[in-house]
Amino acid sequence: MVADEVYHRFVYDGRAAAPSFLDLAEADDPLIVVHSFSKAWAMTGWRLGWLVTPPPVTRNIDNIVEFNTSGAQPFLQYGCIAALRDGEPFVSAMVERCRVGRELVLQRLGGMRRVRIVRPEAAFYVMFRVDGMGDELAFAERLVHEARVGLAPGSAFGAGGEGHLRLCFASSPERLSLAMDRLAPQLDGASFETAAGAASSG
């Protein structure tokens, strides 16, 4: 089994970290746990992380890394060491920023009568439906052009996301407030009614 735990620090409501499969696994369980520097340490472009693997699998993983990437550049490795050694204040600040962003976005979306929210307990995304939205990809494309806000269509994340949009709240309150101001007329205002009516009449 592969457990993706890259968002393990982005949990809210009083918890310091998400539960890990490592807390339950036995030493010989066929479990691979994936971690990344991309999220909590905001090192997205570096594409570095680490795996926790059972001993029989470790050698094969080493071979895959050796023949595909030959290892990470030393300066990137030093940066990751510094993140692990000295980066806890940054991680705490990043999680708090996302907690504030989550509350701002949930409050604004929650006041829109057409919006149905799935309240996130972790990570830094909120999934929501818009009554009458229709195809979410077409709707997301329209939002880019008319509201100048990029949202991801939920179908990109599997069948469970169909009919939803995904919004990232890992940003400053100022940017999120601006985004919500731009989205409000599109999600719940007169422009939505006009577009929805035009779509249904066709």
Secondary structure, 3 states (H helix, E strand, C coil): CEEECCCCCCECCCCCCCCCHHHCCCCCCCCEEEEECCCCCCCHHHCCEEEECCHHHHHHHHHHHHHHCCCCCHHHHHHHHHHHHHCHHHHHHHHHHHHHHHHHHHHHHHCCCCEEEECCCECCEEEEEECCCCCHHHHHHHHHHHCCCCCEEHHHHCHHHCCCEEEECCCCHHHHHHHHHHHHHHHHCHHHHHHHHHHHHC
